[in-house]
Amino acid sequence: MEDLLSSKGRVKVLKVLLSEGQANITRIVRESGLNHRLVEKHLEELVRMGIVQERRYGRLRMFMVDLRDPKVSGLSEVLRQLESL
């Protein structure tokens, strides 16, 4: 978790996914304001951490978070509380 919160970019990507539920890279780039390569790098790390899941539909890659996962719902709550400070 420490690695996750140590990167503002990863937090931005995660916030987009938490608000959208699921999104492709293009949408995450647009919503986060980060460049494509950086978003791709952060998504790879989030998938590796088990926080984000990737599904492929042909060439389209969709990324999503599962709010039923206690780890993800806990992160969502932490981010909400941090924003309210």
trRosetta pair geometry for C-beta under 8 A, 3 or more apart (Angstrom, degrees):
i j d omega theta_ij theta_ji phi_ij phi_ji
1 4 5.4 -51 -156 30 41 117
1 5 6.5 22 157 -6 72 106
1 75 7.4 -157 -132 -92 105 101
2 5 6.4 -67 -149 45 29 98
2 6 6.1 37 154 -34 66 111
3 6 5.7 -55 -145 25 29 118
3 7 7.4 8 165 -5 60 106
3 45 7.6 -131 141 176 119 123
3 49 7.3 -163 82 -92 121 130
4 7 7.1 -87 -174 37 27 94
4 10 5.7 -135 -157 125 58 138
4 11 7.4 106 156 -72 77 73
4 14 7.3 51 -173 -44 111 153
4 46 7.5 80 -119 -105 101 79
4 49 6.4 100 -72 -150 108 171
4 51 6.9 87 -107 -34 138 161
4 75 7.2 -56 131 -127 156 131
5 10 8.0 -107 -73 84 18 116
5 11 6.5 57 -127 -74 51 115
7 10 4.0 70 86 9 117 106
7 11 6.6 176 95 -10 62 82
7 42 6.9 -169 127 -116 142 107
7 45 8.0 51 34 94 159 158
8 11 5.6 -56 -151 38 35 114
8 12 6.3 39 151 -24 67 103
9 12 5.6 -52 -149 32 32 112
9 13 6.5 30 154 -16 65 104
9 32 7.6 70 -154 168 66 134
9 34 5.6 92 -140 -105 100 148
9 38 5.7 -97 -155 164 147 114
9 39 7.8 -135 179 -86 107 49
9 42 5.1 -138 129 -74 103 140
10 13 5.7 -53 -148 38 34 111
10 14 6.2 34 154 -18 66 108
10 42 4.6 -170 -93 -151 67 111
10 45 6.4 -69 -104 86 125 129
10 46 6.4 161 -152 -63 101 102
11 14 5.7 -56 -146 40 30 112
11 15 6.3 36 153 -24 65 104
11 79 7.1 164 -158 -116 97 116
12 15 5.7 -53 -149 32 30 112
12 16 6.7 32 153 -20 63 101
12 32 4.3 104 144 -148 114 105
12 33 7.3 -85 -174 45 148 87
12 34 6.3 136 94 -29 142 122
13 16 5.8 -52 -155 31 33 112
13 17 6.6 25 152 -12 65 107
13 28 5.8 33 -136 -173 82 124
13 32 5.7 -4 -79 -91 56 153
13 34 7.2 -45 -63 27 91 147
13 39 6.0 147 -99 -140 119 77
13 42 4.6 159 -6 119 156 136
13 43 6.4 -137 -177 -66 148 72
13 46 6.6 -138 108 -31 128 147
14 17 5.7 -58 -149 41 34 108
14 18 6.1 34 154 -21 68 107
14 46 6.6 176 -77 -115 93 140
14 51 7.0 -27 -113 139 116 136
14 52 7.6 -127 -104 -60 77 114
14 65 7.4 70 -151 -65 76 142
14 75 7.0 -78 176 146 142 132
14 79 7.2 -158 113 -74 117 155
15 18 5.6 -54 -143 37 31 111
15 19 6.3 22 159 -13 65 108
15 32 7.7 130 63 -104 98 90
15 79 6.4 -169 -90 178 88 147
16 19 6.1 -65 -149 41 27 103
16 20 5.8 1 163 1 67 118
16 23 6.2 -64 143 31 107 155
16 27 7.5 160 172 126 128 86
16 28 5.1 131 107 -130 154 74
16 31 4.4 123 -123 100 120 132
16 32 5.3 -72 -40 -59 137 94
17 20 6.1 -64 -128 51 27 96
17 21 7.4 -86 -179 88 58 6
17 22 7.1 21 -147 -106 82 29
17 23 6.2 -129 -99 23 66 106
17 28 7.2 2 -56 -105 83 114
17 52 6.3 -63 -154 -112 174 112
17 63 6.1 -73 -105 118 126 102
17 64 6.6 163 -162 -136 109 30
17 65 4.9 108 137 -16 117 109
18 65 6.1 -13 -83 41 62 150
18 67 7.9 100 -136 -84 78 104
18 76 5.4 159 -138 -114 133 99
18 79 7.0 159 17 69 170 151
19 31 7.9 -163 69 179 126 146
20 23 4.6 36 107 -48 153 114
20 27 7.0 126 -135 137 167 132
20 31 7.2 -132 -42 -40 131 173
21 64 6.4 -6 150 -137 59 99
21 65 7.6 -124 -154 47 35 79
22 62 5.3 26 171 174 117 108
22 63 6.5 171 -154 85 71 41
22 64 3.7 -26 -98 -88 96 102
22 65 8.0 -164 -80 17 62 56
23 27 4.1 -121 -169 86 111 127
23 28 5.1 136 110 -54 127 83
23 31 7.3 -56 -158 14 167 140
23 62 7.2 166 89 -151 14 72
23 63 6.2 -25 66 59 64 87
23 64 7.8 136 13 -80 52 63
24 27 5.4 94 55 12 68 101
24 28 7.2 -134 101 -4 34 93
24 60 6.1 -68 -107 -166 135 89
24 61 6.2 116 -139 76 85 60
24 62 5.6 -57 -79 -97 74 59
24 63 7.2 125 -113 10 27 83
25 28 5.6 -60 -147 40 34 111
25 29 6.1 39 155 -24 69 104
25 36 6.5 64 154 -147 119 84
25 39 5.8 134 -157 113 88 127
25 40 6.2 15 -132 -78 136 81
25 43 7.0 -86 -100 -19 93 158
25 61 6.4 35 -22 74 103 109
25 63 7.5 81 -65 -6 62 121
26 29 5.8 -52 -150 32 29 113
26 30 6.5 27 153 -17 63 107
26 36 8.0 -6 -95 -109 53 104
27 30 5.6 -55 -148 38 33 112
27 31 6.1 21 159 -11 68 112
28 31 6.0 -60 -139 45 28 104
28 32 5.6 11 167 -7 67 119
28 34 7.9 -27 137 53 85 106
28 39 5.2 142 110 -162 114 136
28 43 7.4 95 99 -66 170 121
28 63 7.0 6 -48 50 142 131
29 32 6.4 -66 -132 45 18 98
29 34 6.3 -106 -132 75 60 69
29 35 6.9 7 -142 -168 108 19
29 36 5.3 -13 -97 -85 143 64
29 39 5.1 -109 -79 -14 76 157
32 39 6.4 143 54 -97 144 112
34 38 4.7 -112 169 90 114 124
34 39 5.1 141 94 -58 117 88
34 42 7.5 25 119 4 166 140
35 38 4.9 86 61 12 79 107
35 39 7.1 -149 94 -8 36 90
36 39 5.8 -59 -148 37 29 110
36 40 6.3 29 155 -20 66 107
37 40 5.6 -54 -148 36 31 114
37 41 6.4 33 152 -20 64 105
38 41 5.6 -52 -149 35 32 113
38 42 6.4 29 154 -15 65 106
39 42 5.8 -57 -147 40 31 108
39 43 6.2 33 154 -21 66 107
40 43 5.8 -55 -146 36 29 112
40 44 6.5 34 154 -22 62 103
41 44 5.8 -52 -152 31 30 113
41 45 6.7 26 152 -15 62 106
42 45 5.7 -56 -152 38 35 111
42 46 6.2 33 152 -19 68 107
43 46 5.6 -54 -142 38 33 110
43 47 6.2 35 156 -20 66 104
43 52 6.3 -95 -152 97 70 156
43 54 7.4 88 164 -79 112 117
43 63 5.7 -92 -143 -99 122 156
44 47 5.8 -54 -148 36 28 111
44 48 6.3 31 151 -20 63 108
45 48 5.5 -54 -148 36 32 114
45 49 6.4 31 152 -18 65 106
46 49 5.6 -53 -146 37 32 112
46 51 4.9 -80 -169 67 83 108
46 52 3.9 44 128 9 113 122
46 63 7.9 67 88 -169 129 131
47 50 7.7 44 176 -70 32 25
47 51 7.8 -96 -76 53 21 66
47 52 5.2 -65 -72 80 60 93
47 53 7.1 101 -123 -113 85 21
47 54 5.5 -10 -107 -18 136 111
47 63 7.7 -99 -68 -130 104 107
49 52 7.7 57 60 16 93 78
50 71 7.2 36 108 82 104 158
51 65 6.6 -21 158 -119 73 101
51 71 6.7 -115 -103 122 77 115
51 72 6.0 136 -154 -91 74 89
51 75 6.8 22 -140 1 124 165
52 63 5.3 4 177 -173 121 105
52 64 7.0 145 -159 72 74 28
52 65 5.8 -55 -105 -80 65 75
53 63 7.2 156 79 -154 44 55
53 64 5.4 -26 62 66 93 82
53 65 7.4 147 14 -99 83 27
53 66 6.5 45 -6 -26 128 103
54 61 5.9 -15 -165 -170 107 101
54 62 7.2 147 -157 78 54 47
54 63 5.5 -24 -99 -99 71 73
55 61 7.5 154 79 -157 41 52
55 62 4.9 -17 63 63 92 98
55 64 7.2 6 4 11 107 113
56 59 7.9 -36 -166 -140 98 7
56 60 7.0 145 -159 81 55 53
56 61 5.5 -24 -101 -101 74 69
56 62 7.7 179 -85 20 25 73
57 60 4.5 -18 66 67 92 107
57 62 6.7 34 0 -8 108 111
65 69 7.6 -112 176 38 77 120
65 72 5.0 162 179 -155 108 139
65 76 7.9 144 132 -63 149 113
66 69 4.5 82 90 -14 100 106
66 72 5.9 136 72 27 58 158
67 72 5.8 -119 -107 111 36 118
67 73 5.3 82 -172 -81 68 88
67 76 6.6 10 -125 -22 95 157
68 72 7.9 32 52 59 34 120
68 73 7.3 15 -127 -41 6 121
69 72 4.2 67 75 13 105 109
69 73 6.7 172 80 -9 52 85
70 73 5.8 -56 -138 42 31 107
70 74 6.0 36 160 -23 65 108
71 74 5.9 -57 -151 35 24 113
71 75 6.6 25 151 -18 60 106
72 75 5.6 -52 -149 36 33 112
72 76 6.3 39 152 -23 65 104
73 76 5.4 -48 -148 32 35 117
73 77 6.5 36 153 -19 64 103
74 77 5.8 -55 -152 35 32 110
74 78 6.4 33 151 -19 66 105
75 78 5.6 -53 -146 36 34 112
75 79 6.3 32 156 -17 67 105
76 79 6.0 -57 -149 37 28 109
76 80 6.4 30 152 -20 63 106
77 80 5.6 -53 -148 35 32 113
77 81 6.4 29 155 -17 65 106
78 81 5.9 -58 -150 38 30 109
78 82 6.3 31 153 -21 65 107
79 82 5.6 -52 -145 35 32 113
79 83 6.5 34 155 -20 64 105
80 83 5.9 -57 -153 34 30 111
80 84 6.7 24 153 -18 63 108
81 84 5.8 -59 -150 35 34 110
81 85 7.2 49 150 -37 62 94
82 85 5.9 -40 -162 7 38 117
